[in-house]
Amino acid sequence: MMTRYFLLRICLVLSLTSAFAGAAVAADPQLKIGSLVPKNSLYHRQLMEVGDAWKKSQSGTARFNVFTDGSQGGEAEMVRRMRIGQLQAALLSVVGLREIEPSIAALQNLPLAFRSWDELDYVREKMRPSMEKKFLDKGYVVLAWGDAGWVRFFSKQAAFSPDDFKKMKFFAWGAEAEQQEIMKSLGYTPVPLEPTDILPSIQTGMINVVPSTPYFALATQIYNTAPNMLEINWAPIVGAFIVTKKTWDSMSPESQAALKMASDKAGVVIRAQARKEVDEAVDAMKKRGLQVNQPNAEQLKEWRALSEALYPRIRGKMVPAETFDEVFAHLKTYRASKNQ
């Protein structure tokens, strides 16, 4: 009888402990945000403001962390961490986003398709509702859209034409095997790496060309070792701030509204500032020795011919055929409206 009494007391204590533990977890929500953005950069500051707005909307001792500089791994790794609950949110470029929904690649992996930010904005807004629905169906809520500037080619040696770059070794995202295959088929040499490996790799000669936005090249000091930049807007870096649907559904309506409002604001700031920083970053690097190489008319024709040769290889492989066609249909409509 005494033994039974003690067993009942133990069960009661364990039940109460479990209940209190559950209450503690519920009262102590966490929001862990991953990104490759440099610490103290504009992007980092905006993510901190988003996290702070979310925290203020919570009751209890809510906590948030913003992990910068790829400390949580590359973008594919961050997506994996979100899937297993180690991260709840992330600011990702298309490289990471396409791990969730491949059609997003249409906004970034089409070289020389977009001639201006206005064209990108038009196409993105046209595709935004269906794209966000696709992410939701995969278990993620898109909170904001952003971009980070145009990709330019930073190289150790001066280069102007597509053939000049065939003698060089390119940084390539480790997660983009299809892109590497396409590059090889055209006579280029991709070296798959993570962004955190770029600087030591270019310093040691493992690579000698880095496709990068000017801001990233300035922030990471890539231009010191690769002091030549080709003046061509190869493609925009497009991104989005996403949160897992599981995390989103666990929030109160008030917290959801606060997070969405702060994220929308951050997206506007990031897009505006990132576009402004393209020219500012180039000017800053030029003062420190960057050589800007402007291709002539004939070389520009060669780059256009290369991009057009790439499209049949990209369509249906890197970008789903239906989405590829949708982008160019929107571009055709936009240009017709502008008499371009």
HELIX and SHEET records of a PDB file:
HELIX    1   1 MET A    2  ALA A   27  1                                  26    
HELIX    2   2 LEU A   42  LYS A   56  1                                  15    
HELIX    3   3 GLU A   75  ARG A   83  1                                   9    
HELIX    4   4 VAL A   94  LEU A   97  1                                   4    
HELIX    5   5 PRO A  102  LEU A  107  5                                   6    
HELIX    6   6 TRP A  117  ASP A  137  1                                  21    
HELIX    7   7 PRO A  162  PHE A  165  1                                   4    
HELIX    8   8 ALA A  177  SER A  185  1                                   9    
HELIX    9   9 PRO A  195  ASP A  197  5                                   3    
HELIX   10  10 ILE A  198  THR A  204  1                                   7    
HELIX   11  11 PRO A  214  ALA A  219  1                                   6    
HELIX   12  12 ILE A  222  THR A  225  1                                   4    
HELIX   13  13 LYS A  245  SER A  250  1                                   6    
HELIX   14  14 PRO A  253  LYS A  286  1                                  34    
HELIX   15  15 ALA A  297  ILE A  314  1                                  18    
HELIX   16  16 ALA A  321  SER A  337  1                                  17    
SHEET    1   A 5 ARG A  63  PHE A  67  0                                        
SHEET    2   A 5 GLN A  30  SER A  35  1                                        
SHEET    3   A 5 ALA A  89  SER A  93  1                                        
SHEET    4   A 5 PRO A 236  THR A 244 -1                                        
SHEET    5   A 5 TYR A 140  TRP A 150 -1                                        
SHEET    1   B 4 VAL A 209  SER A 212  0                                        
SHEET    2   B 4 ARG A 152  SER A 155 -1                                        
SHEET    3   B 4 ASN A 228  LEU A 230 -1                                        
SHEET    4   B 4 GLN A 291  ASN A 293  1                                        
SHEET    1   C 2 LYS A 169  TRP A 173  0                                        
SHEET    2   C 2 THR A 189  LEU A 193  1                                        
END                                                                             
